[in-house]
């Protein structure tokens, strides 16, 4: 199911990709060298992917929403950036079998080349949208297969401290330029599932058009994240806040900076 089928154009129009763009901009100066090849998982309408491409990286963006990818491809084309986009579920990435560190970071009939990306990102709480048991492990295992040893993986998560504040209240996300968007947020502590009912109104001349989608996120605990990282052979570098500061206890959002342990390479048979 494409939860962004109707909301994709609104998401892009109100600039919701700015968070990913900003986080990539904070990350890049901290790297010892600019990434030559980068993979942006759950790339949405391409804000993070295009920022990486402007920094000189060969970029592949992956998302399961065809509507989001269509907007991302149009933005890349308009900007003259050669970003490649692939429609896929980030839990089940199409990965070519066998080592591929020297291969071009491109999409081929055989899939994405293993061990070929210097940097992998998955931003704007995209991993929270993985709500099933084992989903996080699947996504991280796939990222580990595609990351070069010593490369970086960056992802952020809403924590339970954030979701605990989702108490059936309405939150206005945007109200300008003929677009009104609000969320009704709720959280079930027993299942650790959070629900955002997104409602939007768009003015077209004298009429208003209404749309609605419900998004579900899971509160992954730090222990679950660390366990999934360990199972994938990934090592934690740092926990950060959205402004790249060291994440204090009780922070509503954590940015995980991760690397692939030296000597670890995963084939498809290791899944």
C-alpha positions, 0 to 999 in steps of 0.5 A: 500500500502506498501511504503517500499516494495522495499526500506526496505532492503536498509533502513536497509542496510544504517542504517536509523534506527539509529535515533530511536536507539539513541533516545531510548538510550537517553530516557531510563536513564531519566525514574524512572525505566526501562520499563517492557513492551514496544510497538514500533509503526511503528517499521520499521526494529526494531532498536528501538524495539531491543534497548528496548529489550536489556534494559530488556523490553518485547517488541512488535513491530508494523508496516504495512510493511511486508518487514520491519517486516521480516527484524526486526524479522530476526534481533531479532532472530539473536540477541537472543532477544524475540521481538514479531512483529505484522503487523498492521496499527497504526491508527487501532491497534488490542486492546483486550476489557477490562482492561489488566494491569496485562496481558502479553504484548503479541500478542493474538487472542484477540489483544494487552492487554489494559493498559499494556505497560509502554512505547510506542514509535513511532519514526523517524517522523512516525506520519508525515506519517499519512496524513489524517484528524483525523489520528493523533487522531486515532493513539494517541487514540490507544496508550492511550488505551494501555499505563498504567496510568503514563506510557510514550509515546515518538514520534517525528515529522518533523515540518513545519520549516523542510518541508519549506526547501524541495524546490525541491532539491536533497539530497544525503542520502548515497553513500558507499559500492555499494549503492547510495540513494538520495531524491528529496524533495518538500513541498506544503504549501497549503496542508502542504504535503511534498514529498520525492522521494527516488531513489537508485542504488545498485551495483551488480558486474558490474551492477547497479540496480535502485529503486524508491519510493515516500513517503508523509508526513504531517506537523502537527502543535503544536496546532493539536498535543496538541488537539489530545493529549487532546482528547486521555487523554494524557498530554504533559510532554516536547517538546524536540529536537533530542538530548533531549534538550528543543526544541527551537522555529523554530526547524525542529524536535520536540520530544514529551514526553507524559504521560497518565493522572491519572485515565484515561482508554479508552475502545474500546467504547470510540473511 
